[in-house]
């Protein structure tokens, strides 16, 4: 009789936890979609991602007919990578979105209200991460495919376009979306770890852009630091084929680049989770 009562009690707790988690996810979604910074960050990613990529392919088509075979080879033209070139800047807007998704509550003090309503800090952090991750994944994939399709419309003028069904094209565009989602979640983890908007934004910028020149200092002895940088991982993931020439040795393989994304996700989201459970 006692075992039956205990089993029933445990099942009741699990049943009650499900609606509580759904309600928490819904609350985090309301916060995310009603915050002005969310729309500003997405708009900045849209303008930079589509705008810079569009100017890049317009420049290529404008000069392509006048280029000889040697110039074309040196240009290392990539119909997918060049269409997505704007996201080298647009990713910073998504990284800022990840930072602001968590630091805004700490700067206003609303995090204490959230934790009063839901004292389990790990559950609050999980709900924030899941909500932001799902939103960033949808937005990033939409932006990546939009940039690709817009770029191919321009490249069609010189018959340089590729179809999304061509070899590696779908993989490159999809991985570009995954990469931008990862940058968003890295920003989220840094925001939760540092809890200071300016500091976390500076850390995201440094992680994305400043690690590359630092890694080059090790060139000649080992290429492992180069293979671990986000910019080089993006060159492997979001192109039809990695760049050739002297830069090629610094680019990780596709499998290693995917490993990079997983590693960054575990390290930075994990660091944010550690800080979130440690104190409010």
C-alpha positions in Angstrom: 0.0 0.0 0.0 2.8 2.4 0.9 4.6 1.7 -2.4 1.5 2.4 -4.4 1.0 5.7 -2.5 4.6 6.7 -3.2 4.3 5.7 -6.9 1.1 7.7 -7.2 2.7 10.7 -5.5 5.7 10.7 -7.8 3.5 10.4 -10.9 1.5 13.4 -9.6 4.6 15.5 -9.2 5.8 14.6 -12.7 2.3 15.4 -14.1 2.3 18.8 -12.3 5.8 19.6 -13.5 4.9 19.4 -17.2 2.3 22.2 -17.2 4.7 24.3 -15.0 7.5 23.9 -17.6 5.1 24.7 -20.4 4.0 27.8 -18.6 7.6 28.8 -18.0 8.5 28.4 -21.7 5.4 30.4 -22.6 6.5 33.2 -20.1 10.0 33.3 -21.6 8.6 33.4 -25.1 6.4 36.4 -24.1 9.5 38.2 -22.7 11.5 37.5 -25.9 8.9 38.6 -28.4 7.8 41.7 -26.5 11.3 43.1 -26.0 12.3 45.9 -28.4 15.9 44.7 -28.5 14.8 41.4 -30.1 13.3 43.3 -33.1 16.3 45.6 -33.3 18.8 42.7 -33.3 16.9 40.8 -35.9 16.5 43.9 -38.1 20.3 44.6 -37.8 21.1 41.0 -38.8 18.7 41.2 -41.7 20.1 44.5 -43.0 23.8 43.5 -42.6 23.3 39.9 -43.7 21.3 40.5 -46.8 22.7 43.9 -47.6 26.4 43.2 -47.5 26.0 39.8 -49.2 23.9 41.5 -51.9 26.6 44.1 -52.5 29.2 41.4 -52.7 27.5 39.4 -55.4 26.5 42.6 -57.3 30.2 43.5 -57.4 31.2 40.1 -58.6 28.7 40.0 -61.5 29.6 43.6 -62.4 33.3 42.6 -62.9 33.0 39.0 -63.9 32.8 39.6 -67.7 36.0 41.7 -67.7 38.0 39.2 -65.6 40.4 36.8 -67.3 40.7 33.1 -66.2 43.6 33.9 -63.9 41.7 36.7 -62.1 38.6 34.4 -61.7 40.7 31.7 -60.2 42.3 34.1 -57.7 38.9 35.5 -56.8 38.0 32.0 -55.4 34.4 32.7 -56.2 31.9 30.7 -54.2 28.2 31.2 -55.2 27.0 30.2 -51.8 29.8 31.6 -49.6 29.7 35.0 -51.3 25.9 35.2 -51.0 26.2 34.6 -47.3 29.2 36.9 -46.8 27.1 39.5 -45.0 26.6 37.3 -42.0 30.2 37.8 -41.0 28.8 41.1 -39.6 25.2 40.0 -39.1 26.2 37.3 -36.7 27.2 40.0 -34.2 23.6 41.3 -34.1 22.5 37.8 -33.3 25.2 37.4 -30.7 23.9 40.7 -29.2 20.4 39.2 -29.2 21.7 36.3 -27.1 23.4 38.6 -24.6 20.4 40.9 -24.2 18.0 37.9 -23.8 19.5 37.4 -20.4 21.3 40.6 -19.3 18.2 42.8 -19.7 16.5 41.0 -16.8 19.6 41.5 -14.6 20.0 45.1 -15.5 16.3 45.9 -14.6 16.2 43.6 -11.6 13.3 41.6 -13.1 15.3 38.4 -12.7 14.5 38.4 -9.0 10.8 38.5 -9.8 11.3 35.6 -12.2 13.1 33.6 -9.6 10.5 34.4 -6.9 7.8 32.9 -9.2 10.1 29.9 -10.1 12.8 29.3 -7.5 14.4 26.5 -9.4 17.1 28.5 -11.2 18.2 25.6 -13.4 14.7 25.3 -14.8 14.5 29.1 -15.5 17.8 28.9 -17.3 16.8 25.9 -19.3 13.5 27.6 -20.4 15.4 30.7 -21.5 18.0 28.6 -23.4 15.3 26.5 -25.2 13.2 29.5 -26.1 16.0 31.6 -27.4 17.6 28.6 -29.2 14.4 27.7 -31.0 13.8 31.3 -32.0 17.4 31.9 -33.1 17.3 28.6 -35.2 14.2 29.7 -37.1 15.4 33.2 -37.7 18.9 32.1 -38.7 17.7 29.6 -41.2 15.2 32.0 -42.7 17.9 34.7 -43.0 20.4 32.2 -44.5 18.0 30.9 -47.1 16.8 34.4 -48.0 20.4 35.6 -48.5 21.1 32.5 -50.6 18.1 32.9 -52.9 18.6 36.7 -53.2 22.2 36.1 -54.2 21.4 33.5 -56.8 18.9 35.9 -58.4 21.7 38.4 -58.9 24.3 35.8 -60.0 21.9 34.5 -62.6 22.8 37.6 -64.7 26.2 36.0 -65.4 24.9 32.4 -65.2 26.9 31.9 -62.0 24.0 30.7 -59.9 23.5 27.3 -58.2 20.4 25.5 -57.1 19.8 24.7 -53.5 19.6 21.0 -54.7 23.1 21.2 -56.1 25.9 19.3 -54.4 26.8 20.7 -51.0 24.6 23.8 -51.5 21.8 22.8 -49.1 24.4 21.7 -46.6 26.2 25.0 -46.8 23.1 27.1 -46.4 21.8 25.0 -43.5 25.1 25.0 -41.7 25.2 28.8 -42.1 22.0 29.0 -40.1 23.3 26.6 -37.5 26.4 28.7 -37.2 24.5 31.9 -36.6 22.3 30.0 -34.0 25.5 29.0 -32.2 26.7 32.6 -32.1 23.4 33.6 -30.6 23.7 30.9 -27.9 27.3 31.8 -27.2 26.1 35.4 -26.5 23.4 34.0 -24.3 25.9 31.9 -22.3 28.3 34.9 -21.9 25.4 37.1 -20.9 24.4 34.7 -18.2 28.0 34.3 -17.1 29.0 38.0 -16.9 25.6 39.5 -16.3 26.8 42.8 -17.8 25.6 43.8 -21.2 28.7 45.8 -22.4 31.1 43.2 -21.1 29.3 40.3 -22.6 29.0 42.1 -26.0 32.7 42.9 -25.9 33.4 39.2 -25.2 31.3 38.0 -28.1 33.1 40.4 -30.4 36.5 39.2 -29.2 35.5 35.6 -29.5 34.3 35.9 -33.0 36.9 38.3 -34.5 39.9 38.6 -32.2 40.6 34.9 -31.8 41.6 34.6 -35.4 44.7 36.9 -35.3 45.6 35.3 -32.0 45.5 31.8 -33.5 47.7 33.0 -36.4 50.5 33.6 -33.9 50.7 29.8 -33.6 51.0 29.3 -37.3 53.9 27.1 -38.3 53.9 25.1 -35.0 50.4 23.8 -35.0 47.1 24.6 -36.8 44.9 23.4 -33.9 44.1 27.0 -32.6 43.1 27.9 -36.2 40.8 24.9 -36.4 39.1 26.0 -33.2 38.2 29.6 -34.2 34.7 30.4 -35.1 35.6 32.3 -38.3 37.5 29.4 -39.7 34.7 27.0 -38.8 32.3 29.2 -40.7 34.6 29.1 -43.8 34.3 25.4 -43.7 30.6 25.1 -43.0 29.0 27.9 -45.1 30.8 27.4 -48.4 30.6 24.9 -51.2 34.3 24.2 -50.7 36.8 25.7 -48.3 39.1 28.4 -49.6 42.3 27.2 -51.3 45.8 28.7 -51.3 47.8 29.3 -48.2 44.7 29.8 -46.1 43.5 26.3 -46.7 45.6 24.7 -44.0 43.9 26.8 -41.4 40.4 25.7 -42.3 39.1 22.7 -40.3 37.3 19.8 -42.0 33.5 19.8 -42.1 33.4 17.2 -39.3 35.8 19.2 -37.1 33.9 22.4 -37.8 30.7 20.8 -36.5 32.6 19.6 -33.5 33.6 23.2 -32.9 30.0 24.3 -32.8 29.2 21.6 -30.3 32.2 22.5 -28.2 31.4 26.2 -28.1 27.7 25.4 -27.2 28.7 23.1 -24.3 31.4 25.4 -22.9 29.6 28.7 -23.0 26.0 27.6 -22.4 27.4 25.3 -19.7 29.3 28.2 -18.1 26.2 30.3 -18.1 24.3 27.4 -16.4 26.9 27.2 -13.7 26.6 30.9 -12.9 22.8 30.8 -13.0 22.7 28.0 -10.5 25.3 29.6 -8.3 23.6 32.8 -7.4 20.9 35.2 -8.6 
